[in-house]
Amino acid sequence: MFLQHLQMKLIDASTDWGHSVEMILRLLMGGGRVHSSENIYYVMQLMDLAVTMNWSAWKFVRDALLDYLLHAEICAGVHQDLWLCRMDIVEE
């Protein structure tokens, strides 16, 4: 369920990096090892794509992550509340 929610909100299939991010998440959430050859392949692919990204693309990634992690109901909890307060988004 968490991965499906991520796909709808965070993984953009129209971008070059969307597939790599999805595969890394699937592998790690499925109990895969961080240092497995499959994970290394996808991380290296993502790194190659990241090197060519311009500031606008990085800003999009940052904003998408912030929006998802700070506002998605599935991420709700103590840590989310703490960061919302630190960013003055929610009044204490």
PLY file of the C-alpha trace (Angstrom):
ply
format ascii 1.0
element vertex 92
property float x
property float y
property float z
element edge 91
property int vertex1
property int vertex2
end_header
0.00 0.00 0.00
2.84 2.37 0.88
4.55 1.77 -2.48
1.30 2.37 -4.37
0.84 5.66 -2.53
4.42 6.63 -3.37
3.85 5.82 -7.02
0.81 8.09 -7.21
2.43 10.99 -5.35
6.18 10.79 -5.78
7.37 8.57 -8.61
6.97 10.43 -11.87
6.96 7.91 -14.73
7.37 10.75 -17.23
10.88 11.47 -15.93
14.07 9.55 -16.70
14.72 8.97 -13.00
11.24 7.73 -12.06
11.90 4.11 -13.02
15.20 3.95 -11.11
13.64 5.39 -7.96
10.75 2.93 -8.20
13.07 -0.06 -8.63
15.27 0.98 -5.68
12.18 1.36 -3.48
10.73 -1.98 -4.61
14.01 -3.75 -3.97
14.62 -2.25 -0.53
11.01 -2.52 0.66
10.92 -6.13 -0.51
13.77 -6.99 1.84
16.56 -6.63 -0.69
20.08 -5.87 0.42
21.44 -2.34 0.01
24.72 -3.67 -1.39
23.16 -6.15 -3.82
24.31 -5.91 -7.43
20.75 -5.10 -8.52
20.46 -2.18 -6.12
23.93 -0.91 -7.05
22.91 -0.96 -10.72
19.82 1.19 -10.10
21.65 3.59 -7.78
24.41 4.08 -10.38
21.79 4.61 -13.09
20.10 7.21 -10.88
23.45 8.91 -10.19
24.21 9.12 -13.92
20.85 10.80 -14.49
21.26 13.13 -11.50
24.54 14.52 -12.83
22.76 15.90 -15.88
19.79 17.40 -14.03
19.47 21.18 -14.07
18.44 23.36 -11.12
14.79 23.32 -12.16
14.68 19.51 -12.08
16.38 19.41 -8.66
13.90 21.98 -7.34
11.04 19.80 -8.59
12.47 16.75 -6.78
12.99 18.73 -3.57
9.49 20.18 -3.66
7.89 16.80 -4.42
9.73 15.14 -1.53
8.93 17.93 0.91
5.28 18.00 -0.06
4.95 14.24 0.23
6.88 13.75 3.46
5.36 16.75 5.23
1.76 16.50 4.09
0.90 12.92 3.08
-1.43 11.27 5.53
0.47 8.00 5.24
3.59 9.76 6.62
1.76 11.25 9.61
3.39 10.86 12.97
5.73 12.39 15.49
8.53 13.12 13.01
6.21 14.75 10.51
4.70 16.95 13.22
8.17 17.92 14.45
9.32 19.06 10.99
6.07 20.89 10.30
6.58 22.82 13.55
10.22 23.51 12.78
9.27 24.90 9.40
6.53 27.04 10.98
3.90 25.31 8.86
1.80 24.27 11.83
1.23 26.32 14.92
2.02 24.56 18.20
0 1
1 2
2 3
3 4
4 5
5 6
6 7
7 8
8 9
9 10
10 11
11 12
12 13
13 14
14 15
15 16
16 17
17 18
18 19
19 20
20 21
21 22
22 23
23 24
24 25
25 26
26 27
27 28
28 29
29 30
30 31
31 32
32 33
33 34
34 35
35 36
36 37
37 38
38 39
39 40
40 41
41 42
42 43
43 44
44 45
45 46
46 47
47 48
48 49
49 50
50 51
51 52
52 53
53 54
54 55
55 56
56 57
57 58
58 59
59 60
60 61
61 62
62 63
63 64
64 65
65 66
66 67
67 68
68 69
69 70
70 71
71 72
72 73
73 74
74 75
75 76
76 77
77 78
78 79
79 80
80 81
81 82
82 83
83 84
84 85
85 86
86 87
87 88
88 89
89 90
90 91
